[in-house]
Amino acid sequence: MKTDSHSGRGTLRSVLRRALTVACVAVMGLGAAGCGASNAQTVTLDFFQFKSEAADQFKKMAQEFEKENPNIRVNINNSANAQTDLRTRFVKNRVPDVITFNGDISFGMFAASGVFHDFTDDPIVDELNPGMVQIAKNLVQTTDPAKKRLYGLPFSGNASGYIYNKTLWRKAGVDPNNPPKTWNEFIAMLKKFKAAGINPVQASVADAWTTQAPLASLAGTLVPESEYTKLKEGKTDFKTIWTETAKKEVEMYSYSTSDKGVTYQEATQNFAKGTAAIIPLGTYAIPQITMINPDIDLGFAQMPASNNVKEQKLTAGDDVMLTMGANTKHPKEAMKFIKFLMSKKQLNAYAKAQSAISPLKDTYFGNKALEGVRPFFESNDVVDFCDHYIPSSINIGGYLQTMVISGNVPRFINSMQKEWDKVQARTVE
């Protein structure tokens, strides 16, 4: 009998094809590479990242995570206008899987709407600094204490106070290892610098937002956070809670003997060159200063606001909040990435790169200049920035800028109250 060789080869090819298909189906369940199965097993996380200066650091951490988790990809979306971009995403029901956002009133408003995951009962909270956790809860924009839950994890912190030049302090006979602990001591120190021919305060009033730093530093001690709830309820006003704070800010800036009207960029450059004893900005300015002068001997201190040593508080915020969408399609993978980022190794690496403060109970300071405020973190004597309770629609920086230049505190108070009343009139909780 004659056999058709072409027919035989066709039959053989069919048998091999069926065998290969069966083999592929068998190994796909094991996640093996090949057979077109690799993409089917890969989950891609949408990571919304707001902090431009930390973009490279987050990229590095995401790459490290991907190496450890080859079936999870992290697509980083760095945003130049985080508040607007994130709100747009929410409206279009495109909530990112994992999110970083500044710990401010906008975060609190988003959290109150229910778009973020609730971490309140997660075991990881037990590893975090209680003060930083409480700050995150207090941000939630509601007057109902029961609803002030943890809708994000504090990832890194910063603090407000003042940065100082230890070399100039020694030159003026001021001990750089023993900063003033009361308001009177602080003013006496500024007078001592002035008498020694050293500019006591480097101002940067041309950039209005910088005037918010000393307000926050002083209000942290003078104004309990509960007052902002009362303010929202109409039980107090700005004249009552901010008059003393505003007057002290004006007094502090009066000791700036150089041009007050320079920008943040110019001020940090000047300070790096040794033109002033202190610069009343937060920890975020340290990298900018050391980039210009790596050898400068810096310290960082809490700005005392009263003459009672025991009541002093350090204004410190959750600079970066880490959270995930409440209804993410990839909760397991998103949480795995979050737990990776919240590991001690990654938190400390970020803090070091950004001169920031880690949120763990075992607090790590990314710059040795910050060690002076460690006692405040260890005793949980930290409070949030007062402007985190003020809607972004209120031009607080502009009003402060005018106040610092003119010295007119009542006008500042009246402007704040007028704008606050407008916001409250159109706000429904």
TORKOL-4160 file (C-alpha; in steps of 0.2 Angstrom, whole numbers, padded with zeros to 4 digits, m for minus):
429
<pt num="1" X="0000" Y="0000" Z="0000"/>
<pt num="2" X="0007" Y="0017" Z="m0005"/>
<pt num="3" X="0008" Y="0031" Z="0009"/>
<pt num="4" X="0006" Y="0049" Z="0005"/>
<pt num="5" X="0021" Y="0057" Z="0013"/>
<pt num="6" X="0013" Y="0074" Z="0013"/>
<pt num="7" X="m0002" Y="0068" Z="0022"/>
<pt num="8" X="0009" Y="0059" Z="0035"/>
<pt num="9" X="0019" Y="0075" Z="0039"/>
<pt num="10" X="0002" Y="0084" Z="0040"/>
<pt num="11" X="m0004" Y="0072" Z="0053"/>
<pt num="12" X="0012" Y="0072" Z="0063"/>
<pt num="13" X="0011" Y="0091" Z="0063"/>
<pt num="14" X="m0006" Y="0091" Z="0070"/>
<pt num="15" X="m0001" Y="0079" Z="0084"/>
<pt num="16" X="0013" Y="0089" Z="0089"/>
<pt num="17" X="0003" Y="0105" Z="0089"/>
<pt num="18" X="m0010" Y="0097" Z="0100"/>
<pt num="19" X="0003" Y="0091" Z="0112"/>
<pt num="20" X="0012" Y="0108" Z="0113"/>
<pt num="21" X="m0005" Y="0116" Z="0117"/>
<pt num="22" X="m0008" Y="0104" Z="0131"/>
<pt num="23" X="0009" Y="0107" Z="0138"/>
<pt num="24" X="0007" Y="0126" Z="0138"/>
<pt num="25" X="m0010" Y="0124" Z="0146"/>
<pt num="26" X="m0002" Y="0114" Z="0160"/>
<pt num="27" X="0012" Y="0125" Z="0163"/>
<pt num="28" X="0003" Y="0142" Z="0162"/>
<pt num="29" X="m0005" Y="0138" Z="0179"/>
<pt num="30" X="0013" Y="0137" Z="0186"/>
<pt num="31" X="0016" Y="0155" Z="0179"/>
<pt num="32" X="0030" Y="0148" Z="0168"/>
<pt num="33" X="0038" Y="0160" Z="0155"/>
<pt num="34" X="0034" Y="0156" Z="0137"/>
<pt num="35" X="0019" Y="0149" Z="0128"/>
<pt num="36" X="0012" Y="0167" Z="0128"/>
<pt num="37" X="0008" Y="0166" Z="0147"/>
<pt num="38" X="0020" Y="0179" Z="0155"/>
<pt num="39" X="0009" Y="0194" Z="0151"/>
<pt num="40" X="m0007" Y="0186" Z="0158"/>
<pt num="41" X="0001" Y="0184" Z="0175"/>
<pt num="42" X="0008" Y="0201" Z="0176"/>
<pt num="43" X="m0002" Y="0215" Z="0186"/>
<pt num="44" X="0002" Y="0233" Z="0183"/>
<pt num="45" X="0000" Y="0245" Z="0197"/>
<pt num="46" X="m0005" Y="0263" Z="0194"/>
<pt num="47" X="0006" Y="0273" Z="0206"/>
<pt num="48" X="0002" Y="0292" Z="0207"/>
<pt num="49" X="0017" Y="0302" Z="0214"/>
<pt num="50" X="0016" Y="0320" Z="0218"/>
<pt num="51" X="0033" Y="0325" Z="0225"/>
<pt num="52" X="0044" Y="0331" Z="0210"/>
<pt num="53" X="0060" Y="0332" Z="0220"/>
<pt num="54" X="0058" Y="0314" Z="0225"/>
<pt num="55" X="0054" Y="0307" Z="0208"/>
<pt num="56" X="0071" Y="0298" Z="0206"/>
<pt num="57" X="0070" Y="0290" Z="0223"/>
<pt num="58" X="0053" Y="0283" Z="0220"/>
<pt num="59" X="0058" Y="0277" Z="0203"/>
<pt num="60" X="0073" Y="0268" Z="0211"/>
<pt num="61" X="0062" Y="0260" Z="0225"/>
<pt num="62" X="0049" Y="0254" Z="0212"/>
<pt num="63" X="0063" Y="0246" Z="0201"/>
<pt num="64" X="0069" Y="0237" Z="0217"/>
<pt num="65" X="0051" Y="0231" Z="0221"/>
<pt num="66" X="0049" Y="0225" Z="0203"/>
<pt num="67" X="0065" Y="0214" Z="0204"/>
<pt num="68" X="0058" Y="0206" Z="0220"/>
<pt num="69" X="0041" Y="0204" Z="0212"/>
<pt num="70" X="0043" Y="0200" Z="0194"/>
<pt num="71" X="0024" Y="0198" Z="0191"/>
<pt num="72" X="0020" Y="0215" Z="0197"/>
<pt num="73" X="0024" Y="0231" Z="0187"/>
<pt num="74" X="0023" Y="0249" Z="0194"/>
<pt num="75" X="0018" Y="0262" Z="0182"/>
<pt num="76" X="0024" Y="0279" Z="0190"/>
<pt num="77" X="0014" Y="0294" Z="0186"/>
<pt num="78" X="0023" Y="0309" Z="0192"/>
<pt num="79" X="0011" Y="0324" Z="0193"/>
<pt num="80" X="0016" Y="0343" Z="0192"/>
<pt num="81" X="m0001" Y="0348" Z="0199"/>
<pt num="82" X="m0006" Y="0334" Z="0211"/>
<pt num="83" X="m0022" Y="0342" Z="0218"/>
<pt num="84" X="m0030" Y="0345" Z="0201"/>
<pt num="85" X="m0024" Y="0329" Z="0193"/>
<pt num="86" X="m0030" Y="0318" Z="0207"/>
<pt num="87" X="m0047" Y="0327" Z="0208"/>
<pt num="88" X="m0049" Y="0324" Z="0189"/>
<pt num="89" X="m0045" Y="0306" Z="0191"/>
<pt num="90" X="m0058" Y="0304" Z="0205"/>
<pt num="91" X="m0071" Y="0312" Z="0194"/>
<pt num="92" X="m0068" Y="0301" Z="0180"/>
<pt num="93" X="m0067" Y="0286" Z="0192"/>
<pt num="94" X="m0049" Y="0282" Z="0188"/>
<pt num="95" X="m0043" Y="0281" Z="0206"/>
<pt num="96" X="m0024" Y="0276" Z="0206"/>
<pt num="97" X="m0020" Y="0260" Z="0215"/>
<pt num="98" X="m0006" Y="0268" Z="0225"/>
<pt num="99" X="m0005" Y="0286" Z="0229"/>
<pt num="100" X="0007" Y="0298" Z="0237"/>
<pt num="101" X="0001" Y="0315" Z="0242"/>
<pt num="102" X="0005" Y="0330" Z="0254"/>
<pt num="103" X="m0002" Y="0328" Z="0271"/>
<pt num="104" X="m0013" Y="0344" Z="0270"/>
<pt num="105" X="m0031" Y="0350" Z="0270"/>
<pt num="106" X="m0033" Y="0343" Z="0252"/>
<pt num="107" X="m0028" Y="0326" Z="0257"/>
<pt num="108" X="m0040" Y="0328" Z="0272"/>
<pt num="109" X="m0055" Y="0333" Z="0260"/>
<pt num="110" X="m0051" Y="0318" Z="0249"/>
<pt num="111" X="m0050" Y="0306" Z="0263"/>
<pt num="112" X="m0067" Y="0312" Z="0270"/>
<pt num="113" X="m0075" Y="0308" Z="0254"/>
<pt num="114" X="m0071" Y="0289" Z="0256"/>
<pt num="115" X="m0059" Y="0287" Z="0241"/>
<pt num="116" X="m0044" Y="0281" Z="0251"/>
<pt num="117" X="m0041" Y="0264" Z="0260"/>
<pt num="118" X="m0044" Y="0264" Z="0279"/>
<pt num="119" X="m0028" Y="0259" Z="0287"/>
<pt num="120" X="m0034" Y="0262" Z="0305"/>
<pt num="121" X="m0033" Y="0244" Z="0311"/>
<pt num="122" X="m0019" Y="0238" Z="0300"/>
<pt num="123" X="m0005" Y="0231" Z="0311"/>
<pt num="124" X="0008" Y="0242" Z="0303"/>
<pt num="125" X="0001" Y="0257" Z="0313"/>
<pt num="126" X="0008" Y="0249" Z="0329"/>
<pt num="127" X="0026" Y="0253" Z="0321"/>
<pt num="128" X="0023" Y="0271" Z="0318"/>
<pt num="129" X="0026" Y="0287" Z="0328"/>
<pt num="130" X="0009" Y="0290" Z="0337"/>
<pt num="131" X="0011" Y="0309" Z="0335"/>
<pt num="132" X="0013" Y="0307" Z="0316"/>
<pt num="133" X="m0002" Y="0295" Z="0315"/>
<pt num="134" X="m0013" Y="0307" Z="0325"/>
<pt num="135" X="m0008" Y="0321" Z="0313"/>
<pt num="136" X="m0014" Y="0311" Z="0299"/>
<pt num="137" X="m0031" Y="0307" Z="0307"/>
<pt num="138" X="m0034" Y="0325" Z="0312"/>
<pt num="139" X="m0032" Y="0330" Z="0294"/>
<pt num="140" X="m0048" Y="0322" Z="0289"/>
<pt num="141" X="m0060" Y="0336" Z="0286"/>
<pt num="142" X="m0075" Y="0332" Z="0297"/>
<pt num="143" X="m0080" Y="0338" Z="0314"/>
<pt num="144" X="m0086" Y="0321" Z="0319"/>
<pt num="145" X="m0071" Y="0313" Z="0330"/>
<pt num="146" X="m0077" Y="0296" Z="0326"/>
<pt num="147" X="m0074" Y="0299" Z="0307"/>
<pt num="148" X="m0056" Y="0305" Z="0309"/>
<pt num="149" X="m0048" Y="0288" Z="0304"/>
<pt num="150" X="m0032" Y="0284" Z="0296"/>
<pt num="151" X="m0034" Y="0285" Z="0277"/>
<pt num="152" X="m0016" Y="0285" Z="0273"/>
<pt num="153" X="0001" Y="0280" Z="0281"/>
<pt num="154" X="0013" Y="0294" Z="0285"/>
<pt num="155" X="0028" Y="0290" Z="0274"/>
<pt num="156" X="0040" Y="0304" Z="0278"/>
<pt num="157" X="0039" Y="0320" Z="0289"/>
<pt num="158" X="0046" Y="0337" Z="0290"/>
<pt num="159" X="0047" Y="0350" Z="0303"/>
<pt num="160" X="0045" Y="0369" Z="0304"/>
<pt num="161" X="0056" Y="0380" Z="0315"/>
<pt num="162" X="0073" Y="0388" Z="0310"/>
<pt num="163" X="0089" Y="0382" Z="0302"/>
<pt num="164" X="0105" Y="0390" Z="0310"/>
<pt num="165" X="0123" Y="0393" Z="0306"/>
<pt num="166" X="0133" Y="0385" Z="0320"/>
<pt num="167" X="0149" Y="0394" Z="0314"/>
<pt num="168" X="0140" Y="0411" Z="0316"/>
<pt num="169" X="0133" Y="0407" Z="0333"/>
<pt num="170" X="0150" Y="0403" Z="0340"/>
<pt num="171" X="0156" Y="0419" Z="0333"/>
<pt num="172" X="0143" Y="0429" Z="0342"/>
<pt num="173" X="0146" Y="0419" Z="0358"/>
<pt num="174" X="0130" Y="0409" Z="0357"/>
<pt num="175" X="0130" Y="0390" Z="0361"/>
<pt num="176" X="0124" Y="0381" Z="0345"/>
<pt num="177" X="0121" Y="0365" Z="0356"/>
<pt num="178" X="0109" Y="0374" Z="0367"/>
<pt num="179" X="0096" Y="0384" Z="0357"/>
<pt num="180" X="0084" Y="0395" Z="0366"/>
<pt num="181" X="0069" Y="0387" Z="0374"/>
<pt num="182" X="0058" Y="0402" Z="0377"/>
<pt num="183" X="0052" Y="0416" Z="0367"/>
<pt num="184" X="0061" Y="0429" Z="0377"/>
<pt num="185" X="0077" Y="0419" Z="0375"/>
<pt num="186" X="0075" Y="0418" Z="0357"/>
<pt num="187" X="0072" Y="0437" Z="0355"/>
<pt num="188" X="0087" Y="0440" Z="0366"/>
<pt num="189" X="0098" Y="0429" Z="0355"/>
<pt num="190" X="0093" Y="0439" Z="0339"/>
<pt num="191" X="0098" Y="0455" Z="0348"/>
<pt num="192" X="0114" Y="0447" Z="0352"/>
<pt num="193" X="0118" Y="0443" Z="0334"/>
<pt num="194" X="0113" Y="0461" Z="0329"/>
<pt num="195" X="0125" Y="0468" Z="0342"/>
<pt num="196" X="0138" Y="0457" Z="0335"/>
<pt num="197" X="0136" Y="0464" Z="0317"/>
<pt num="198" X="0128" Y="0448" Z="0311"/>
<pt num="199" X="0111" Y="0448" Z="0302"/>
<pt num="200" X="0100" Y="0439" Z="0314"/>
<pt num="201" X="0087" Y="0433" Z="0301"/>
<pt num="202" X="0088" Y="0429" Z="0283"/>
<pt num="203" X="0070" Y="0433" Z="0276"/>
<pt num="204" X="0063" Y="0428" Z="0259"/>
<pt num="205" X="0047" Y="0438" Z="0259"/>
<pt num="206" X="0047" Y="0439" Z="0240"/>
<pt num="207" X="0040" Y="0422" Z="0239"/>
<pt num="208" X="0025" Y="0424" Z="0250"/>
<pt num="209" X="0023" Y="0406" Z="0255"/>
<pt num="210" X="0039" Y="0406" Z="0265"/>
<pt num="211" X="0030" Y="0418" Z="0277"/>
<pt num="212" X="0019" Y="0403" Z="0282"/>
<pt num="213" X="0033" Y="0394" Z="0290"/>
<pt num="214" X="0036" Y="0405" Z="0305"/>
<pt num="215" X="0017" Y="0407" Z="0307"/>
<pt num="216" X="0016" Y="0388" Z="0308"/>
<pt num="217" X="0031" Y="0386" Z="0320"/>
<pt num="218" X="0023" Y="0399" Z="0332"/>
<pt num="219" X="0005" Y="0393" Z="0331"/>
<pt num="220" X="0011" Y="0375" Z="0335"/>
<pt num="221" X="0013" Y="0380" Z="0353"/>
<pt num="222" X="0001" Y="0394" Z="0355"/>
<pt num="223" X="m0014" Y="0387" Z="0346"/>
<pt num="224" X="m0021" Y="0369" Z="0351"/>
<pt num="225" X="m0026" Y="0360" Z="0335"/>
<pt num="226" X="m0044" Y="0358" Z="0343"/>
<pt num="227" X="m0046" Y="0377" Z="0340"/>
<pt num="228" X="m0047" Y="0374" Z="0321"/>
<pt num="229" X="m0062" Y="0363" Z="0324"/>
<pt num="230" X="m0070" Y="0377" Z="0334"/>
<pt num="231" X="m0066" Y="0389" Z="0320"/>
<pt num="232" X="m0075" Y="0377" Z="0308"/>
<pt num="233" X="m0090" Y="0376" Z="0320"/>
<pt num="234" X="m0090" Y="0395" Z="0322"/>
<pt num="235" X="m0086" Y="0395" Z="0340"/>
<pt num="236" X="m0070" Y="0405" Z="0339"/>
<pt num="237" X="m0062" Y="0417" Z="0326"/>
<pt num="238" X="m0045" Y="0422" Z="0319"/>
<pt num="239" X="m0043" Y="0437" Z="0330"/>
<pt num="240" X="m0044" Y="0425" Z="0345"/>
<pt num="241" X="m0033" Y="0412" Z="0339"/>
<pt num="242" X="m0020" Y="0420" Z="0328"/>
<pt num="243" X="m0017" Y="0438" Z="0335"/>
<pt num="244" X="m0003" Y="0434" Z="0347"/>
<pt num="245" X="0005" Y="0422" Z="0334"/>
<pt num="246" X="0005" Y="0436" Z="0320"/>
<pt num="247" X="0012" Y="0449" Z="0332"/>
<pt num="248" X="0027" Y="0438" Z="0336"/>
<pt num="249" X="0030" Y="0434" Z="0318"/>
<pt num="250" X="0031" Y="0452" Z="0314"/>
<pt num="251" X="0043" Y="0455" Z="0328"/>
<pt num="252" X="0054" Y="0441" Z="0323"/>
<pt num="253" X="0055" Y="0448" Z="0305"/>
<pt num="254" X="0059" Y="0465" Z="0312"/>
<pt num="255" X="0077" Y="0458" Z="0316"/>
<pt num="256" X="0081" Y="0455" Z="0298"/>
<pt num="257" X="0094" Y="0468" Z="0294"/>
<pt num="258" X="0096" Y="0463" Z="0276"/>
<pt num="259" X="0084" Y="0465" Z="0261"/>
<pt num="260" X="0068" Y="0455" Z="0266"/>
<pt num="261" X="0062" Y="0456" Z="0249"/>
<pt num="262" X="0072" Y="0441" Z="0241"/>
<pt num="263" X="0066" Y="0425" Z="0234"/>
<pt num="264" X="0067" Y="0408" Z="0243"/>
<pt num="265" X="0081" Y="0403" Z="0230"/>
<pt num="266" X="0091" Y="0419" Z="0234"/>
<pt num="267" X="0088" Y="0418" Z="0253"/>
<pt num="268" X="0094" Y="0400" Z="0253"/>
<pt num="269" X="0109" Y="0404" Z="0243"/>
<pt num="270" X="0113" Y="0419" Z="0254"/>
<pt num="271" X="0111" Y="0409" Z="0270"/>
<pt num="272" X="0123" Y="0395" Z="0262"/>
<pt num="273" X="0136" Y="0409" Z="0260"/>
<pt num="274" X="0135" Y="0414" Z="0278"/>
<pt num="275" X="0125" Y="0430" Z="0278"/>
<pt num="276" X="0113" Y="0426" Z="0292"/>
<pt num="277" X="0112" Y="0417" Z="0309"/>
<pt num="278" X="0095" Y="0409" Z="0306"/>
<pt num="279" X="0083" Y="0406" Z="0292"/>
<pt num="280" X="0065" Y="0403" Z="0298"/>
<pt num="281" X="0061" Y="0389" Z="0286"/>
<pt num="282" X="0058" Y="0371" Z="0288"/>
<pt num="283" X="0068" Y="0355" Z="0286"/>
<pt num="284" X="0064" Y="0355" Z="0267"/>
<pt num="285" X="0076" Y="0369" Z="0265"/>
<pt num="286" X="0092" Y="0360" Z="0271"/>
<pt num="287" X="0095" Y="0351" Z="0255"/>
<pt num="288" X="0094" Y="0367" Z="0245"/>
<pt num="289" X="0107" Y="0375" Z="0257"/>
<pt num="290" X="0119" Y="0361" Z="0258"/>
<pt num="291" X="0119" Y="0359" Z="0239"/>
<pt num="292" X="0126" Y="0376" Z="0238"/>
<pt num="293" X="0138" Y="0374" Z="0252"/>
<pt num="294" X="0141" Y="0356" Z="0257"/>
<pt num="295" X="0153" Y="0361" Z="0271"/>
<pt num="296" X="0141" Y="0372" Z="0280"/>
<pt num="297" X="0139" Y="0368" Z="0299"/>
<pt num="298" X="0120" Y="0368" Z="0301"/>
<pt num="299" X="0108" Y="0365" Z="0316"/>
<pt num="300" X="0089" Y="0365" Z="0316"/>
<pt num="301" X="0078" Y="0370" Z="0331"/>
<pt num="302" X="0061" Y="0372" Z="0337"/>
<pt num="303" X="0055" Y="0390" Z="0337"/>
<pt num="304" X="0049" Y="0393" Z="0355"/>
<pt num="305" X="0033" Y="0403" Z="0355"/>
<pt num="306" X="0030" Y="0406" Z="0374"/>
<pt num="307" X="0040" Y="0408" Z="0390"/>
<pt num="308" X="0034" Y="0391" Z="0397"/>
<pt num="309" X="0047" Y="0378" Z="0392"/>
<pt num="310" X="0035" Y="0364" Z="0396"/>
<pt num="311" X="0022" Y="0369" Z="0384"/>
<pt num="312" X="0033" Y="0370" Z="0368"/>
<pt num="313" X="0027" Y="0360" Z="0353"/>
<pt num="314" X="0037" Y="0356" Z="0337"/>
<pt num="315" X="0027" Y="0359" Z="0322"/>
<pt num="316" X="0029" Y="0344" Z="0311"/>
<pt num="317" X="0019" Y="0338" Z="0296"/>
<pt num="318" X="0016" Y="0322" Z="0287"/>
<pt num="319" X="0025" Y="0328" Z="0271"/>
<pt num="320" X="0021" Y="0313" Z="0261"/>
<pt num="321" X="0006" Y="0302" Z="0264"/>
<pt num="322" X="0005" Y="0285" Z="0256"/>
<pt num="323" X="m0011" Y="0277" Z="0253"/>
<pt num="324" X="m0021" Y="0267" Z="0240"/>
<pt num="325" X="m0038" Y="0268" Z="0232"/>
<pt num="326" X="m0052" Y="0261" Z="0242"/>
<pt num="327" X="m0059" Y="0251" Z="0228"/>
<pt num="328" X="m0043" Y="0246" Z="0218"/>
<pt num="329" X="m0044" Y="0231" Z="0207"/>
<pt num="330" X="m0027" Y="0225" Z="0214"/>
<pt num="331" X="m0029" Y="0226" Z="0233"/>
<pt num="332" X="m0016" Y="0212" Z="0236"/>
<pt num="333" X="m0003" Y="0219" Z="0225"/>
<pt num="334" X="m0005" Y="0237" Z="0230"/>
<pt num="335" X="m0004" Y="0232" Z="0248"/>
<pt num="336" X="0012" Y="0222" Z="0245"/>
<pt num="337" X="0020" Y="0238" Z="0236"/>
<pt num="338" X="0014" Y="0249" Z="0251"/>
<pt num="339" X="0022" Y="0237" Z="0264"/>
<pt num="340" X="0038" Y="0236" Z="0254"/>
<pt num="341" X="0039" Y="0256" Z="0254"/>
<pt num="342" X="0035" Y="0256" Z="0272"/>
<pt num="343" X="0049" Y="0244" Z="0277"/>
<pt num="344" X="0063" Y="0252" Z="0288"/>
<pt num="345" X="0076" Y="0250" Z="0274"/>
<pt num="346" X="0065" Y="0260" Z="0261"/>
<pt num="347" X="0059" Y="0273" Z="0274"/>
<pt num="348" X="0077" Y="0277" Z="0280"/>
<pt num="349" X="0084" Y="0277" Z="0262"/>
<pt num="350" X="0070" Y="0290" Z="0257"/>
<pt num="351" X="0073" Y="0300" Z="0273"/>
<pt num="352" X="0092" Y="0301" Z="0270"/>
<pt num="353" X="0090" Y="0306" Z="0251"/>
<pt num="354" X="0077" Y="0320" Z="0256"/>
<pt num="355" X="0084" Y="0326" Z="0273"/>
<pt num="356" X="0067" Y="0320" Z="0279"/>
<pt num="357" X="0061" Y="0311" Z="0295"/>
<pt num="358" X="0055" Y="0293" Z="0295"/>
<pt num="359" X="0038" Y="0289" Z="0303"/>
<pt num="360" X="0043" Y="0274" Z="0313"/>
<pt num="361" X="0044" Y="0274" Z="0332"/>
<pt num="362" X="0062" Y="0272" Z="0330"/>
<pt num="363" X="0064" Y="0289" Z="0321"/>
<pt num="364" X="0077" Y="0291" Z="0308"/>
<pt num="365" X="0083" Y="0308" Z="0304"/>
<pt num="366" X="0090" Y="0310" Z="0286"/>
<pt num="367" X="0102" Y="0324" Z="0291"/>
<pt num="368" X="0112" Y="0326" Z="0307"/>
<pt num="369" X="0106" Y="0344" Z="0308"/>
<pt num="370" X="0089" Y="0337" Z="0313"/>
<pt num="371" X="0095" Y="0328" Z="0329"/>
<pt num="372" X="0091" Y="0343" Z="0340"/>
<pt num="373" X="0072" Y="0340" Z="0338"/>
<pt num="374" X="0073" Y="0322" Z="0342"/>
<pt num="375" X="0066" Y="0324" Z="0360"/>
<pt num="376" X="0050" Y="0331" Z="0353"/>
<pt num="377" X="0047" Y="0316" Z="0342"/>
<pt num="378" X="0051" Y="0304" Z="0357"/>
<pt num="379" X="0039" Y="0313" Z="0368"/>
<pt num="380" X="0026" Y="0315" Z="0354"/>
<pt num="381" X="0026" Y="0334" Z="0357"/>
<pt num="382" X="0023" Y="0337" Z="0338"/>
<pt num="383" X="0008" Y="0346" Z="0330"/>
<pt num="384" X="0003" Y="0349" Z="0312"/>
<pt num="385" X="0005" Y="0364" Z="0302"/>
<pt num="386" X="m0008" Y="0377" Z="0306"/>
<pt num="387" X="m0010" Y="0381" Z="0287"/>
<pt num="388" X="m0015" Y="0363" Z="0284"/>
<pt num="389" X="m0032" Y="0368" Z="0291"/>
<pt num="390" X="m0034" Y="0382" Z="0279"/>
<pt num="391" X="m0042" Y="0379" Z="0262"/>
<pt num="392" X="m0030" Y="0382" Z="0248"/>
<pt num="393" X="m0042" Y="0395" Z="0240"/>
<pt num="394" X="m0038" Y="0407" Z="0254"/>
<pt num="395" X="m0022" Y="0417" Z="0250"/>
<pt num="396" X="m0014" Y="0415" Z="0267"/>
<pt num="397" X="0004" Y="0418" Z="0260"/>
<pt num="398" X="m0001" Y="0434" Z="0252"/>
<pt num="399" X="m0010" Y="0441" Z="0267"/>
<pt num="400" X="0005" Y="0436" Z="0278"/>
<pt num="401" X="0017" Y="0444" Z="0265"/>
<pt num="402" X="0008" Y="0461" Z="0267"/>
<pt num="403" X="0008" Y="0459" Z="0286"/>
<pt num="404" X="0026" Y="0456" Z="0287"/>
<pt num="405" X="0030" Y="0471" Z="0276"/>
<pt num="406" X="0018" Y="0483" Z="0284"/>
<pt num="407" X="0017" Y="0477" Z="0301"/>
<pt num="408" X="m0002" Y="0478" Z="0301"/>
<pt num="409" X="m0008" Y="0463" Z="0311"/>
<pt num="410" X="m0027" Y="0468" Z="0312"/>
<pt num="411" X="m0028" Y="0469" Z="0293"/>
<pt num="412" X="m0021" Y="0452" Z="0291"/>
<pt num="413" X="m0033" Y="0445" Z="0304"/>
<pt num="414" X="m0048" Y="0454" Z="0296"/>
<pt num="415" X="m0043" Y="0448" Z="0279"/>
<pt num="416" X="m0042" Y="0430" Z="0285"/>
<pt num="417" X="m0058" Y="0430" Z="0294"/>
<pt num="418" X="m0067" Y="0438" Z="0278"/>
<pt num="419" X="m0061" Y="0425" Z="0267"/>
<pt num="420" X="m0064" Y="0411" Z="0279"/>
<pt num="421" X="m0082" Y="0416" Z="0281"/>
<pt num="422" X="m0084" Y="0415" Z="0262"/>
<pt num="423" X="m0078" Y="0398" Z="0261"/>
<pt num="424" X="m0088" Y="0392" Z="0276"/>
<pt num="425" X="m0104" Y="0400" Z="0268"/>
<pt num="426" X="m0102" Y="0389" Z="0253"/>
<pt num="427" X="m0096" Y="0373" Z="0262"/>
<pt num="428" X="m0108" Y="0359" Z="0267"/>
<pt num="429" X="m0100" Y="0344" Z="0277"/>
